[in-house]
Amino acid sequence: MGWLERLGRVVRTQIDSLVKEAEDPEKILEQAVMGMEQELIEMRRALAEAIATQKSTERQTANYQMAAQKWYDRAQFLSKKKTKL
């Protein structure tokens, strides 16, 4: 009967060990920090992408404004030229 008690203690010890390991605050914090670090990396990547998109959009806007101004100036020139005729 002693070996049954010993087996019971071993099983209980293993179960307690698993429970403590699962509830280890240090491990939980480490996992949380690792998760936050991964999120930070992803956020930085997303921010860099957003900044690049913004700069590209600003360049396109400037190009479109210059083209619009060019066509406006041409239209004004032709309008004045037609009026003089």
C-alpha positions, 0 to 999 in steps of 0.5 A: 500500500505504500507504493500507492501513497508514493504514486499519489504523492508523485502525481499530486506533485506533478499536478502542483508543478504544472499549476504553479508553472501555468500561474507563474507571474514572472512567466506571465509578465515575460509573455506579456512583454514579448507580446507588447514588443511584437506589437511595438514592432508592428506599430512602428512598421505600420507608422513607417508605411503610413508616413511613406504613403503620406509623403507620396500623396503630398508629392502627387498633390504638388504635381497635380497642382503644378499641372493644374496651374500650367493648364490654367495659365495656358487657358488664360493666355489663349483667352487673352490672345483670342480677345486681342484678335 
